[in-house]
Amino acid sequence: MNDYIQYNKQESMMNRFENKVAIVTGAAGGIGSAIAARLASEGATVVVSDVNREAAQVVVEGIKAGGGKAVAIAADIGSGDACRGLVDAVVGQLGRIDVLVNNAGINRRGNLLALSEDDWHTSFAINLDSMFYLCRAVLPIMIENGAGAIVNTASQWGLYPAPGHIAYNVTKAAVASFTQNLARDYAPQNVRVNAVCPGEIHTPMLEAGVLRTGRTIADLDKMVPFGRIGKPEEVAALVAFLASDEAAFMCGSLVEITGAQAVA
Ligand SMILES: NC(=O)c1ccc[n+]([C@@H]2O[C@H](COP(=O)([O-])OP(=O)(O)OC[C@H]3O[C@@H](n4cnc5c(N)ncnc54)[C@H](O)[C@@H]3O)[C@@H](O)[C@H]2O)c1
């Protein structure tokens, strides 16, 4: 997973997150570790949160080696108690929360008859319910601060369902609606809520799918009009923009990042 950390202070000459604290969930994964590295490269103190404690620590070490600020706080966000515990721990250790990136997700494959009940409920617990719990814990802090930014990771499959992934697709469609609802309700308190909807991005989650189907990365590249699948850093750049004050008038947006696959 460390391969996905492209931490490089030169990558960004901006300092949009100086003196800010950002929580990134699933931050040991492909997209999450790139988001954590990007926010840290722009001055944020990043809370690298993941169910995989060791991998989260590796991401933190990578950020620190590049001169950034990060702490690892492990949490299995599949339970409300763990979500509340994560937010309490961040407030206890760092005293503030400016940015929440709800990135963690799982992809349980199968159509309705192939899925188990556990696949369905666990997909909702991790992909959607975690956002309910984390946002409920974080919103009062952001409202009290007078500002905050939340970026949720949805998917192009939440907008245009791919076959055979009903649990994943429905949770991601719900993330899109959750984002719009939260944005509408809390814009008056200056909390901006947006979502990214990535297409095919080269991460461990995607590689697991490739292995399972026997397809190659080159096969996936051909499905994208741009001629290649995306990189975690490209999603991270978008998330950083949405989380920053540069996106001051963006609230309730579902931003597709697909190399034009979504319109192919
Ligand atoms: N890779 C893609 O092509 C793609 C496309 C669209 C959307 N997404 C979304 O992007 C996000 C990141 O995906 P990725 O491709 O980097 O996946 P990944 O599997 O590389 O990373 C996911 C991370 O989430 C963590 N995680 C899983 N369950 C957790 C839990 N219960 N509590 C805390 N952490 C947990 C994992 O340990 C892992 O580090 C997901 O929400 C995914 O659905 C990915």
The ligand as an SDF file (V2000), in Angstrom:
LIG
                    3D

 44 48  0  0  0  0  0  0  0  0999 V2000
  -10.6970    2.1050   -6.6830 N   0  0  0  0  0  0  0  0  0  0  0  0
  -11.7210    2.4830   -7.3980 C   0  0  0  0  0  0  0  0  0  0  0  0
  -11.7470    2.2340   -8.6120 O   0  0  0  0  0  0  0  0  0  0  0  0
  -12.8560    3.2350   -6.7620 C   0  0  0  0  0  0  0  0  0  0  0  0
  -13.8430    3.7700   -7.6070 C   0  0  0  0  0  0  0  0  0  0  0  0
  -14.8910    4.4840   -7.0550 C   0  0  0  0  0  0  0  0  0  0  0  0
  -14.9850    4.6660   -5.6870 C   0  0  0  0  0  0  0  0  0  0  0  0
  -14.0260    4.1140   -4.8890 N   0  0  0  0  0  0  0  0  0  0  0  0
  -14.1650    4.3380   -3.4460 C   0  0  0  0  0  0  0  0  0  0  0  0
  -13.0100    4.9540   -2.9530 O   0  0  0  0  0  0  0  0  0  0  0  0
  -12.8240    4.6200   -1.5850 C   0  0  0  0  0  0  0  0  0  0  0  0
  -11.4250    4.0800   -1.3830 C   0  0  0  0  0  0  0  0  0  0  0  0
  -11.2880    2.9320   -2.1880 O   0  0  0  0  0  0  0  0  0  0  0  0
   -9.8800    2.2770   -2.5720 P   0  0  0  0  0  0  0  0  0  0  0  0
  -10.0020    1.8380   -3.9720 O   0  0  0  0  0  0  0  0  0  0  0  0
   -8.7770    3.1540   -2.1310 O   0  0  0  0  0  0  0  0  0  0  0  0
   -9.9860    0.9680   -1.6720 O   0  0  0  0  0  0  0  0  0  0  0  0
   -8.8890    0.2000   -0.7790 P   0  0  0  0  0  0  0  0  0  0  0  0
   -9.4820   -1.1360   -0.5460 O   0  0  0  0  0  0  0  0  0  0  0  0
   -7.5360    0.3620   -1.3710 O   0  0  0  0  0  0  0  0  0  0  0  0
   -8.9140    1.0500    0.5680 O   0  0  0  0  0  0  0  0  0  0  0  0
  -10.0090    1.0470    1.4450 C   0  0  0  0  0  0  0  0  0  0  0  0
   -9.4850    1.2740    2.8490 C   0  0  0  0  0  0  0  0  0  0  0  0
  -10.6270    1.2830    3.7260 O   0  0  0  0  0  0  0  0  0  0  0  0
  -10.2930    0.5400    4.8750 C   0  0  0  0  0  0  0  0  0  0  0  0
  -11.4940    0.0200    5.5100 N   0  0  0  0  0  0  0  0  0  0  0  0
  -12.2930   -0.9830    5.0580 C   0  0  0  0  0  0  0  0  0  0  0  0
  -13.2390   -1.2590    5.9660 N   0  0  0  0  0  0  0  0  0  0  0  0
  -13.0390   -0.4000    7.0040 C   0  0  0  0  0  0  0  0  0  0  0  0
  -13.6900   -0.2060    8.2580 C   0  0  0  0  0  0  0  0  0  0  0  0
  -14.7210   -0.9740    8.6330 N   0  0  0  0  0  0  0  0  0  0  0  0
  -13.2260    0.7590    9.0820 N   0  0  0  0  0  0  0  0  0  0  0  0
  -12.1680    1.5190    8.7190 C   0  0  0  0  0  0  0  0  0  0  0  0
  -11.4980    1.3640    7.5600 N   0  0  0  0  0  0  0  0  0  0  0  0
  -11.9370    0.4140    6.7140 C   0  0  0  0  0  0  0  0  0  0  0  0
   -9.3960   -0.5790    4.3720 C   0  0  0  0  0  0  0  0  0  0  0  0
   -8.6190   -1.1410    5.4130 O   0  0  0  0  0  0  0  0  0  0  0  0
   -8.5690    0.1280    3.3180 C   0  0  0  0  0  0  0  0  0  0  0  0
   -7.3720    0.6550    3.8630 O   0  0  0  0  0  0  0  0  0  0  0  0
  -13.9330    3.6010   -1.2600 C   0  0  0  0  0  0  0  0  0  0  0  0
  -15.0250    4.2640   -0.6480 O   0  0  0  0  0  0  0  0  0  0  0  0
  -14.3210    3.0820   -2.6250 C   0  0  0  0  0  0  0  0  0  0  0  0
  -15.6230    2.5900   -2.6550 O   0  0  0  0  0  0  0  0  0  0  0  0
  -12.9720    3.4160   -5.3880 C   0  0  0  0  0  0  0  0  0  0  0  0
  1  2  1  0
  2  3  2  0
  2  4  1  0
  4  5  1  0
  4 44  2  0
  5  6  2  0
  6  7  1  0
  7  8  2  0
  8  9  1  0
  8 44  1  0
  9 10  1  0
  9 42  1  0
 10 11  1  0
 11 12  1  0
 11 40  1  0
 12 13  1  0
 13 14  1  0
 14 15  2  0
 14 16  1  0
 14 17  1  0
 17 18  1  0
 18 19  2  0
 18 20  1  0
 18 21  1  0
 21 22  1  0
 22 23  1  0
 23 24  1  0
 23 38  1  0
 24 25  1  0
 25 26  1  0
 25 36  1  0
 26 27  1  0
 26 35  1  0
 27 28  2  0
 28 29  1  0
 29 30  1  0
 29 35  2  0
 30 31  1  0
 30 32  2  0
 32 33  1  0
 33 34  2  0
 34 35  1  0
 36 37  1  0
 36 38  1  0
 38 39  1  0
 40 41  1  0
 40 42  1  0
 42 43  1  0
M  CHG  2   8   1  16  -1
M  END
$$$$
